[in-house]
Amino acid sequence: MNIVLFDGICNLCNASVRFISKHDKYNTIQFASLQSETAKQLLSKINIDSQKIDSIIFVSNEKVFFKSAAAIEIAKQLRGFPRLLKYFQFIPRPIRDFVYDLIAKNRYRLFGKTCSLQTPHQNK
């Protein structure tokens, strides 16, 4: 099982999900917003408090990856040029996570929020 847990109200996160879906090499990655019951149940199963999560989570073969490590592991599953993002693993994790946290902290201000419960009429 490969599943990406993401912030469903974050425009950057939603764009990232679309990007991952487009480049998913074998169509094996599934997605669930952190606000969904699916994510809450999965996080509970792996003993993670869903209220304390503010980053992307990637669960692959019962291994759990957070922040920049999640992004790198996801990149390994992609095809084309996005797969090259896996080479960021050579940057020390504290530096990668510092940059990740900086973007995550400002993501709503920089990219905005979206309603997680949109109706078809809201998109027009």
Order of alpha helices (4+ residues) and beta strands (2+ residues): beta-alpha-beta-alpha-beta-beta-alpha-alpha
